[in-house]
Amino acid sequence: MTRVAFHFGVPDKVAYAVRLLRKAVGTGARVLVVADAEQLARLDAALWGSAATDFAVHCYASASPQSVALSPVVMSHYEGEAACPALDVLVNLGDSMPSAFERHARVIEVVSTQEEDRLLARQRWKHYVAKGYAPDHQNLNLRH
């Protein structure tokens, strides 16, 4: 069964995702990141802005099948998420419920300190519970 974790208290979701992706790629995991177009563009820019030693190879799900197959990090808008291959970890940076989360071994829901984001995360939490999952809760209390 897919393991689901919520990381609450993240002041900057993109900066946190960059660190999370570096860590995951360092362990050999392949990661699917789902979010809206604006967040994905910010994440792409942040990953390209990393030092060469910290760079995480990544591509959009709309890239060639060869690129997607070779990339440890695949980024997708919600509309294309269901068509993406099953990877080790799904990281959700957005507000919506990932449609095909069950195909991945692990799901990490990244939740900011914004009240609206927290409310939407609670709805997703309830959705996971209704489907029989027992999400893990991590309150990070990160500072800017």
TORSETOR-332737 format. One line per field, with one value per residue (C-alpha): residue number from 1; residue in one letter; z negated, y, x negated. Coordinates in steps of 0.1 Angstrom, whole numbers, plus 2048, in hexadecimal, padded with zeros to 3 digits. Each point is the difference from the previous one (the first is absolute). Layout:
BEGIN
pos	[NUM, ...] .
code	[a, ...] .
w	[Z, ...] .
v	[Y, ...] .
u	[X, ...] .
% end
This chain:
BEGIN
pos	[1, 2, 3, 4, 5, 6, 7, 8, 9, 10, 11, 12, 13, 14, 15, 16, 17, 18, 19, 20, 21, 22, 23, 24, 25, 26, 27, 28, 29, 30, 31, 32, 33, 34, 35, 36, 37, 38, 39, 40, 41, 42, 43, 44, 45, 46, 47, 48, 49, 50, 51, 52, 53, 54, 55, 56, 57, 58, 59, 60, 61, 62, 63, 64, 65, 66, 67, 68, 69, 70, 71, 72, 73, 74, 75, 76, 77, 78, 79, 80, 81, 82, 83, 84, 85, 86, 87, 88, 89, 90, 91, 92, 93, 94, 95, 96, 97, 98, 99, 100, 101, 102, 103, 104, 105, 106, 107, 108, 109, 110, 111, 112, 113, 114, 115, 116, 117, 118, 119, 120, 121, 122, 123, 124, 125, 126, 127, 128, 129, 130, 131, 132, 133, 134, 135, 136, 137, 138, 139, 140, 141, 142, 143, 144] .
code	[m, t, r, v, a, f, h, f, g, v, p, d, k, v, a, y, a, v, r, l, l, r, k, a, v, g, t, g, a, r, v, l, v, v, a, d, a, e, q, l, a, r, l, d, a, a, l, w, g, s, a, a, t, d, f, a, v, h, c, y, a, s, a, s, p, q, s, v, a, l, s, p, v, v, m, s, h, y, e, g, e, a, a, c, p, a, l, d, v, l, v, n, l, g, d, s, m, p, s, a, f, e, r, h, a, r, v, i, e, v, v, s, t, q, e, e, d, r, l, l, a, r, q, r, w, k, h, y, v, a, k, g, y, a, p, d, h, q, n, l, n, l, r, h] .
w	[800, 808, 7E2, 7FD, 7ED, 7FB, 7FA, 7EF, 7F7, 81F, 806, 824, 812, 81E, 7EA, 7EB, 81F, 80E, 7E0, 7FF, 824, 7FB, 7E2, 813, 81F, 7EA, 7F3, 824, 7FF, 81E, 7F8, 811, 7F6, 806, 7FD, 814, 81D, 7EC, 7E4, 819, 812, 7DF, 7F7, 822, 7FC, 7DD, 80A, 81E, 7E7, 7EA, 7FE, 817, 7E3, 7F4, 822, 803, 823, 808, 81D, 806, 806, 823, 80A, 817, 7F2, 7FF, 7EA, 7E9, 7FD, 7F7, 7EA, 7DA, 7FC, 816, 7FC, 80B, 7FF, 7F1, 822, 80C, 7DF, 806, 820, 7EE, 7F8, 7DD, 7ED, 7DD, 7F1, 809, 7F2, 801, 7FE, 80A, 7F3, 812, 7F9, 816, 815, 802, 7E0, 7F9, 81B, 7ED, 7E1, 7ED, 801, 7EF, 7FD, 7FB, 7ED, 7FA, 7E2, 813, 7F1, 821, 809, 7DE, 805, 822, 7F2, 7E5, 81C, 811, 7DF, 7FB, 824, 7F9, 7DF, 812, 818, 7E3, 7FD, 7E0, 808, 7EC, 7F3, 7FE, 7F3, 80C, 7F0, 818, 7FF, 81E] .
v	[800, 823, 813, 823, 81C, 824, 819, 81E, 822, 806, 825, 7FC, 7E2, 803, 804, 7E2, 7EB, 807, 7F2, 7E3, 7F7, 802, 7E8, 7E8, 7FF, 7FB, 7E0, 7F4, 807, 80C, 81C, 80D, 824, 80C, 825, 81C, 80F, 81E, 7EB, 7E8, 81D, 80D, 7DE, 7FB, 822, 7F8, 7DE, 810, 81A, 7E5, 7FC, 7E5, 7E9, 803, 7FF, 7E8, 7F4, 806, 804, 807, 7E2, 80F, 7FA, 7E3, 7DD, 7FA, 81F, 7F6, 7DD, 80D, 81D, 7FA, 81D, 804, 81F, 7FF, 816, 7EF, 7FB, 7EA, 7EF, 7E0, 7FA, 801, 7E1, 7F2, 80C, 7FA, 821, 818, 823, 816, 825, 80C, 803, 7E3, 7DB, 7EC, 7E9, 7E1, 802, 7DB, 7F6, 80E, 7F1, 820, 821, 820, 81D, 820, 81A, 824, 816, 812, 7F9, 7FA, 7E6, 7EF, 7FE, 7F0, 7E8, 7F6, 7F7, 7EB, 7EF, 7F7, 7F2, 7E9, 7F4, 7F9, 7EA, 7EC, 811, 80C, 81F, 809, 823, 814, 823, 810, 822, 80D, 824, 817] .
u	[800, 7F4, 7F1, 80E, 7EF, 809, 7E4, 811, 7F1, 7EB, 7FB, 7F3, 80D, 7E8, 7E1, 80B, 807, 7DD, 7F1, 818, 7F9, 7DA, 803, 817, 7EA, 7E2, 810, 807, 826, 813, 819, 81F, 808, 823, 80B, 80F, 7ED, 7F3, 7F2, 7F0, 7EF, 7F3, 7F3, 7F0, 7EE, 7F5, 7F2, 7ED, 7F2, 7F1, 7DA, 7F3, 7F9, 824, 812, 81D, 806, 824, 818, 825, 817, 806, 7DC, 7F6, 807, 7DA, 7FB, 81C, 7F2, 7DD, 809, 800, 818, 81F, 816, 824, 81F, 81E, 810, 7E4, 7F7, 815, 7ED, 7DE, 7ED, 803, 7E1, 7F3, 80C, 81C, 7FB, 81F, 7F9, 822, 823, 811, 801, 7E9, 816, 7EA, 7EC, 806, 7E7, 7E3, 7EF, 800, 813, 7F3, 819, 7ED, 815, 7F7, 807, 81C, 822, 811, 7E5, 805, 826, 7FC, 7E6, 81A, 818, 7E6, 7F8, 825, 800, 7E3, 80F, 821, 7ED, 7F1, 7DE, 7F1, 7EB, 7E1, 7FF, 7E0, 801, 7DF, 803, 7E6, 7F5, 7FB] .
% end
